[in-house]
């Protein structure tokens, strides 16, 4: 839990908010973004290394320079029924309506 607290505080969450108000959904979103940022930095490092080594190799592949656990991950296909798609669309339209209502000066 200390690691989660540290990551949240490092990413701008106030200690009071973390201890008293934060939801599990928010913590999950912060952690996902934190790990995505780390992954992006590692991918950038790999690209720089690949760019440096490529002129000296004829068949070098990007994934051979640095191997990461996500290199072999395959996306899991998601099947959504027409009913689910319609429900999600209605929820999105409602959220967009609320955002537009709030943005246009009403509260």
Secondary structure as UniProt FT lines:
FT   HELIX           2..10
FT   TURN            11..12
FT   HELIX           15..20
FT   HELIX           24..53
FT   HELIX           54..56
FT   HELIX           62..65
FT   HELIX           69..72
FT   HELIX           82..103
FT   TURN            104..105
//
